């Protein structure tokens, strides 16, 4: 979604058009459980994840996908130790 914000005059229609390439993954109870697993494995040194950050890491874990992010909560070393994170700037 971050790249969509750079479009300028963002409308719902323009945001949808910019994201047409994306595959929508369902957010389920398994997603929440995967997020909990990441948080537990990362331990007390990791930052507390917000709701949306938890959904993002949960989906990455659930789908076995690398998470590409510049969010400091995602790129924290404790999170990187338990989840495949590719940091971008």
Order of alpha helices (4+ residues) and beta strands (2+ residues): alpha-alpha-alpha-alpha-beta-alpha-alpha-beta
